[in-house]
């Protein structure tokens, strides 16, 4: 069951807006089961400095927020 509360929704919207994230959901059905079970998200930084986030379709909103926040944190450390 998804744990999408107003707090999670507000935090997600703020994170996406603050870091100008372009979020894409990918259907992981065709991916190897081991990778599919552990995949939480991936970030691409394009040559024109766009931050593209890829997350699994149907991911729990709280899990998505945590995963993307960690990706953004990593991006900020290496910048």
C-alpha positions in Angstrom: 0.0 0.0 0.0 1.3 3.4 -1.0 2.2 5.8 1.9 1.3 9.0 0.1 0.5 11.6 2.7 0.2 15.3 2.3 3.6 15.7 3.9 5.2 13.3 1.5 3.5 15.0 -1.5 4.6 18.4 -0.3 8.2 17.3 0.3 8.3 15.6 -3.2 6.9 18.7 -4.9 9.4 20.9 -3.1 12.4 18.6 -4.0 11.4 18.5 -7.7 10.9 22.2 -7.9 14.0 23.2 -5.9 16.4 21.1 -8.0 14.5 21.5 -11.3 14.2 17.7 -11.7 12.7 16.1 -14.8 11.1 12.9 -13.5 10.4 9.9 -15.7 8.8 6.6 -14.6 10.1 3.5 -16.3 8.3 0.2 -16.5 10.8 -2.3 -15.0 8.9 -5.4 -16.1 11.6 -6.3 -18.7 14.5 -5.8 -16.4 16.2 -8.8 -14.7 14.4 -9.7 -11.4 17.4 -9.0 -9.2 18.0 -5.5 -10.6 14.3 -4.8 -10.6 13.9 -5.7 -6.9 16.7 -3.3 -5.9 16.3 -0.4 -8.3 15.1 2.7 -6.6 16.1 5.4 -9.0 18.8 6.9 -11.2 19.9 10.4 -12.1 21.3 11.6 -15.4 22.8 15.0 -15.8 22.7 16.1 -19.4 25.2 18.2 -21.2 22.8 21.2 -20.9 22.7 20.7 -17.1 19.2 19.2 -16.8 18.7 16.7 -14.0 16.7 13.8 -15.2 15.5 11.3 -12.6 14.3 7.8 -13.5 12.1 5.9 -11.0 10.1 2.7 -11.3 6.4 2.9 -12.2 4.3 2.3 -9.1 7.0 3.0 -6.6 5.9 3.8 -3.1 5.9 7.6 -2.8 7.8 7.6 0.5 10.5 5.3 -1.0 10.7 7.5 -4.1 11.2 10.6 -2.0 14.0 9.0 0.0 15.7 7.6 -3.1 15.6 10.8 -5.1 16.7 12.9 -2.1 19.8 10.7 -1.8 20.5 11.1 -5.5 20.3 14.9 -5.2 22.5 14.8 -2.1 25.1 12.9 -4.0 24.9 15.3 -6.9 25.4 18.2 -4.6 28.5 16.6 -2.9 30.2 16.0 -6.2 29.4 19.4 -7.7 
